[in-house]
């Protein structure tokens, strides 16, 4: 039997008999997390954390309700809002996955400088300043350093260790935060971080300005507030 006839015969058999039965046992998917689940596990606090230049950055902290052990911080800094706002308002979930939520961290979410509830002036992909001459010379690295320093001193029951995670623009905040980082920052995961807008990123393609992409970003930014 040549190859073409063999394939045709196999197709007919499969069509007649249907798919072969799977030996895998069907599993019931986990129930999605809800704000009530988060409320049952964590107590929410809101702070305005002071930076070295006097600006205060809005920060939400979710602390496990079981004080039997000390917990590390998992910090997310974002220009996309840390809503919902209000100590009695809880999100659908905390952490990058349900496993993190179950494991137990002090989850920290911060509006980046100049965004939403945070003071100061926002700058898209703010450049790192290697030669800082005073408290007015700030960047994402100093903002993260000052945030970690404040958290360690003011949020009880932490174990003195901090991790960071972020994707896309929040990933940029992670990437810059590891430069001259705080000694307590032990792990950082910048995932697909925004980097050079002129070389292969979303706003410019090798220096060619993309009006359509820029318009979309502006509309999305306006919609987010």
C-alpha positions as CSV (number, residue, x, y, z in Angstrom):
1,X,0.0,0.0,0.0
2,X,1.5,3.3,-1.0
3,X,1.7,6.3,1.4
4,X,-1.2,8.2,0.0
5,X,-3.6,5.2,0.2
6,X,-2.4,4.4,3.7
7,X,-3.1,8.0,4.9
8,X,-6.6,7.9,3.2
9,X,-7.4,4.5,4.9
10,X,-6.3,5.9,8.3
11,X,-8.5,9.0,7.9
12,X,-11.6,6.8,7.0
13,X,-11.0,4.6,10.1
14,X,-10.7,7.6,12.4
15,X,-13.8,9.2,10.9
16,X,-15.8,6.0,11.4
17,X,-14.6,5.0,14.8
18,X,-14.1,8.5,16.3
19,X,-11.2,9.6,18.5
20,X,-9.4,7.0,20.6
21,X,-10.5,7.1,24.2
22,X,-8.1,9.0,26.5
23,X,-6.6,7.2,29.4
24,X,-6.2,10.5,31.3
25,X,-8.6,11.1,34.1
26,X,-10.5,14.3,33.6
27,X,-9.7,16.9,36.2
28,X,-12.0,19.6,37.6
29,X,-10.4,23.0,37.1
30,X,-9.6,25.0,40.3
31,X,-12.1,27.5,41.3
32,X,-11.0,31.0,40.4
33,X,-10.0,33.2,43.2
34,X,-12.4,35.9,44.4
35,X,-12.1,39.2,46.3
36,X,-13.6,37.3,49.3
37,X,-10.8,34.7,49.1
38,X,-8.2,37.4,49.2
39,X,-10.0,39.1,52.1
40,X,-10.1,35.9,54.1
41,X,-6.3,35.4,53.7
42,X,-4.9,38.9,53.8
43,X,-5.4,42.3,55.5
44,X,-5.0,45.2,53.2
45,X,-3.1,48.4,54.1
46,X,-2.6,51.6,52.1
47,X,0.3,53.9,52.5
48,X,1.9,57.0,50.9
49,X,5.5,56.1,51.0
50,X,7.9,59.1,51.1
51,X,10.7,59.3,48.5
52,X,14.0,61.1,49.1
53,X,12.8,64.2,47.1
54,X,9.6,64.5,49.1
55,X,7.2,62.9,46.7
56,X,4.9,60.2,48.1
57,X,4.1,57.1,46.2
58,X,0.8,55.3,46.8
59,X,1.4,51.8,48.0
60,X,-1.1,48.9,48.8
61,X,0.2,46.1,51.0
62,X,-1.5,42.8,51.5
63,X,-0.4,41.1,54.7
64,X,-1.2,37.4,55.5
65,X,-3.6,37.0,58.5
66,X,-1.4,34.3,60.1
67,X,1.3,36.0,62.1
68,X,3.0,32.7,63.1
69,X,5.9,33.4,60.7
70,X,7.7,36.2,59.0
71,X,7.1,36.8,55.4
72,X,9.0,38.2,52.4
73,X,7.7,41.1,50.3
74,X,6.8,40.6,46.7
75,X,6.8,44.0,45.1
76,X,5.1,45.2,41.9
77,X,5.6,48.8,40.7
78,X,3.3,49.8,37.8
79,X,2.1,52.8,35.8
80,X,-1.2,51.0,35.2
81,X,-2.9,51.5,38.6
82,X,-3.0,49.4,41.7
83,X,-6.8,49.5,41.9
84,X,-9.1,48.8,43.6
85,X,-8.4,51.7,46.0
86,X,-9.6,51.6,49.6
87,X,-8.6,49.4,52.5
88,X,-11.9,47.6,52.3
89,X,-11.7,47.0,48.6
90,X,-9.9,43.8,47.5
91,X,-8.8,42.5,44.1
92,X,-9.7,39.3,42.4
93,X,-6.4,37.8,43.3
94,X,-2.9,38.8,44.5
95,X,0.5,37.6,43.3
96,X,1.5,36.3,39.9
97,X,-0.4,33.0,40.4
98,X,-2.6,31.1,42.8
99,X,0.4,29.2,44.0
100,X,2.0,32.5,45.3
101,X,-1.3,33.5,46.9
102,X,-1.5,30.2,48.7
103,X,2.2,30.2,49.7
104,X,2.0,33.5,51.6
105,X,3.9,36.7,50.8
106,X,3.4,40.3,51.7
107,X,2.2,41.5,48.4
108,X,3.1,45.1,47.6
109,X,1.6,47.1,44.7
110,X,2.8,50.6,44.0
111,X,1.6,53.3,41.6
112,X,4.7,54.5,39.8
113,X,5.8,58.1,40.3
114,X,3.3,60.5,38.8
115,X,0.7,57.9,38.0
116,X,-2.8,57.6,39.5
117,X,-2.5,58.1,43.3
118,X,1.2,58.7,43.4
119,X,2.8,62.2,43.5
120,X,5.6,63.5,41.3
121,X,6.0,63.6,37.6
122,X,5.7,60.6,35.4
123,X,8.3,60.0,32.7
124,X,7.9,57.1,30.2
125,X,11.0,54.8,30.6
126,X,12.7,57.2,32.9
127,X,16.5,57.0,32.3
128,X,18.8,55.8,35.1
129,X,21.0,58.6,36.6
130,X,24.4,57.2,37.3
131,X,25.8,60.4,38.9
132,X,23.3,61.5,41.6
133,X,24.3,64.8,43.3
134,X,21.4,65.2,45.7
135,X,17.9,64.1,46.8
136,X,16.3,65.7,43.7
137,X,18.1,63.2,41.4
138,X,15.6,60.4,41.3
139,X,14.9,57.4,39.0
140,X,13.1,54.1,39.3
141,X,16.1,52.6,41.1
142,X,16.0,55.3,43.9
143,X,12.2,55.0,44.1
144,X,12.5,51.3,44.6
145,X,15.3,51.6,47.1
146,X,13.4,54.1,49.2
147,X,10.2,52.0,49.0
148,X,12.0,48.9,50.2
149,X,13.7,50.8,53.0
150,X,10.4,52.2,54.2
151,X,8.6,48.8,54.0
152,X,11.3,47.1,56.0
153,X,11.0,49.7,58.7
154,X,7.3,50.2,58.8
155,X,5.5,46.9,58.0
156,X,5.8,44.5,60.9
157,X,6.5,40.8,60.6
158,X,8.6,40.9,57.5
159,X,11.7,38.7,57.1
160,X,13.9,41.3,55.6
161,X,13.8,39.9,52.0
162,X,12.2,41.4,48.9
163,X,11.4,40.0,45.5
164,X,10.1,41.9,42.4
165,X,8.2,40.9,39.3
166,X,6.8,42.8,36.4
167,X,5.8,42.3,32.7
168,X,6.2,44.8,29.9
169,X,6.2,48.3,31.4
170,X,6.2,47.0,35.0
171,X,9.1,44.8,33.8
172,X,11.0,47.9,33.0
173,X,10.5,49.1,36.5
174,X,12.0,45.8,37.7
175,X,15.0,46.0,35.3
176,X,16.0,49.5,36.4
177,X,15.4,48.7,40.1
178,X,18.2,46.1,40.1
179,X,20.7,48.9,39.3
180,X,22.2,50.1,42.6
181,X,19.6,47.9,44.3
182,X,18.7,47.7,48.0
183,X,20.6,44.9,49.8
184,X,17.2,43.4,50.8
185,X,16.2,42.9,47.1
186,X,17.1,39.2,46.7
187,X,15.2,38.2,43.5
188,X,14.0,40.1,40.5
189,X,12.0,38.9,37.4
190,X,11.7,41.5,34.6
191,X,9.6,39.7,32.0
192,X,9.5,41.1,28.5
193,X,10.4,44.6,29.8
194,X,10.0,47.7,27.8
195,X,13.4,48.9,26.8
196,X,14.6,50.7,23.7
197,X,11.6,52.3,22.0
198,X,13.8,52.9,18.9
199,X,15.0,49.4,18.3
200,X,12.3,46.8,17.8
201,X,9.9,47.9,20.5
202,X,6.3,48.9,20.2
203,X,6.3,52.7,19.6
204,X,9.2,53.0,17.1
205,X,10.5,50.6,14.6
206,X,14.2,51.2,14.1
207,X,13.6,54.9,14.4
208,X,10.6,55.1,12.1
209,X,7.8,56.8,14.0
210,X,4.6,54.8,14.0
211,X,1.6,57.2,14.1
212,X,-1.0,54.4,14.4
213,X,0.8,52.7,17.3
214,X,1.3,56.0,19.0
215,X,-2.4,56.8,18.6
216,X,-3.4,53.5,20.1
217,X,-1.1,54.0,23.1
218,X,-2.5,57.5,23.7
219,X,-6.1,56.2,23.6
220,X,-5.3,53.4,26.0
221,X,-3.5,55.8,28.3
222,X,-6.5,58.1,28.3
223,X,-8.9,55.2,29.0
224,X,-6.8,54.1,32.0
225,X,-7.0,57.6,33.4
